[in-house]
Amino acid sequence: MKIIIINGPNLNLLGKREPSIYGNQTFEEYYQELKNKYSEVELQYFQSNIEGEIIDIIQKTGFDYDGIILNAAAYTHTSVGIGDVIKAIQTPVVEVHISNVYKREEVRHTSFIAPNAKGVIAGFGMKSYELALVSFLKN
Ligand code: DQA
């Protein structure tokens, strides 16, 4: 099973970015834990602060991967382009957020991804990524 985690802008700063919201762990540390725990999964990771690069990687993986775990971060709430590419591909996408965006400012309540995602997981800290991963596994 081939799954890719795609992180959007500012998520390269996890560990030092607003730790009261996003925690103290870097994504690289967490990703290593996930890879060890789910060694049967071919797990890949991609991060970019650039909208077009996120669209490119979704296009590249969206026809032969089994799942995309996407935290588009701020682009979730703004990007028609990312919303469109999710409609264009075949691989199912699970939208993920570390924080519970529905408890936060109203601008974070809108998602261009959710209408075409398989599901949405938000508010479980870094564990949101693991819950998304498990959703792709066949027991
Ligand atoms: C986020 C929530 C977004 O609103 C925010 O812009 C982020 C991170 C989350 O994981 O909680 O950068 O996607």
Boltz pocket constraint, residues with backbone or C-beta under 6 A from the ligand:
constraints:
  - pocket:
      binder: B
      contacts: [[A, 9], [A, 10], [A, 11], [A, 71], [A, 72], [A, 73], [A, 74], [A, 75], [A, 76], [A, 96], [A, 97], [A, 98], [A, 99], [A, 100], [A, 101], [A, 108]]
      max_distance: 6.0
